[in-house]
């Protein structure tokens, strides 16, 4: 699967593609397919830290653009990888670039498994959260859902279901976006971020990108029209992706 991810990254026009992992079997698989690979330490807390090890080991110049593509995204669009890299390239004041797409349904907005991002007028990230943000207080209050949200126990979605008041629509024009976990960094920012201590909001939300915001590192966000293909989190996901690949040229 990571070889497929690397092939998608190559198709983005990247100058170099590396697979970074702490498992020798993954390194062997990469090298068997002619892909550069680096064995990293086993104690990294995140993919950002793993890439920072490579940036330091190989002495990448400070302005080198490094895109972190997760190894469980074999269907990721090469054009999206390129778009995030280009977003950082044209935004010199940003330390990081990432991506998002509009959320279309209330079910998605209130799903705590989908990470939301709130942007400023320049498309810089203000905050990331698993909570439904930005929250349309008056819209949901008029439909009797605001009281149930704050009274609910468990996740927001479970609370709404228990109360029988799950929101079925979003107000027109609500700027709610789902975050796509794809990041571009400059090598200098990678090294800097890896040295920062975790932030309280990062630990509570379980979102590593909040460390950057907490410490004042700007994150610019590329807005895409559509959701990217889903990654692989379960055996069922793997079967779905294998079926899709088998129908593609060279699959």
Residue, then its C-alpha position, 0 to 999 in steps of 0.5 A: x500500500x505504501x508503494x502505491x502511495x509513493x507512486x501517486x506522489x511521484x505522479x504529482x511532479x515531486x523532485x524526490x519521493x521518500x518512504x520513511x518508516x520504522x519497520x525494515x519490511x516496509x523499507x525492503x518493499x520500497x527498495x524492491x520497487x525502486x523507491x527511496x526509503x529511510x529507516x527512522x527511529x521507532x519513538x516518533x510521536x507523529x509523521x511530522x517528527x519522522x520527516x523532521x528526522x530525514x530533514x536533519x539527517x539529509x541536511x535539506x536546505x531550509x527552503x526545501x518543500x516537504x509534503x507529508x503524505x500518509x501511507x494509508x492513502x493509496x488513492x490520493x490525487x497527485x493533483x492535490x499533492x501538487x496543489x498543497x505544495x504550490x499553496x505553500x510555495x506562493x505563501x512565504x509567510x506560512x510555515x505549513x500548508x494543508x487542505x480542506x473541502x466544504x462540508x455539505x451535510x449536517x451529519x458530516x459537520x456533527x461527526x466527531x471523526x471528521x476534523x473541521x477547520x475554521x479559516x480567516x479571510x486569507x485562508x489561514x487556519x484559525x482552529x481545527x476541531x472534531x467539534x462542529x465549528x463554526x457553530x450556527x447558534x441561532x439557526x440550530x437554536x431555532x430548530x431546538x437543537x442547541x439545547x440538546x447539543x449542550x445537554x448531550x453526553x457522549x459525542x455530539x452526534x450520539x447526543x442528538x440521536x438520543x434526544x431525537x433532535x439530530x440536525x438535518x440541514x446546515x444554514x445557507x452559506x455556513x463556511x464549514x470545512x473538513x480538514x484533509x490530512x495532507x501537509x506541506x512544510x519548509x524543511x526549516x519549519x519541520x525541524x522547528x516544529x519537531x522541537x516544540x513541546x505538545x500543546x494542551x489543545x493538541x492533547x485534548x483534541x488529538x490533533x497534532x496540527x494544533x501544536x503549530x497554531x498554539x506556538x504561533x506557526x501560520x498554517x495556510x489552507x488550500x480549499x478543494x471543491x471535492x472530498x479526496x478518496x477515502x484512505x484505508x483504516x479497516x480491512x473493508x477499506x483495503x478490500x475496496x481499494x484493491x477492487x478499485x486498483x484492479x480496474x485501473x490500467x496497470x492495476 
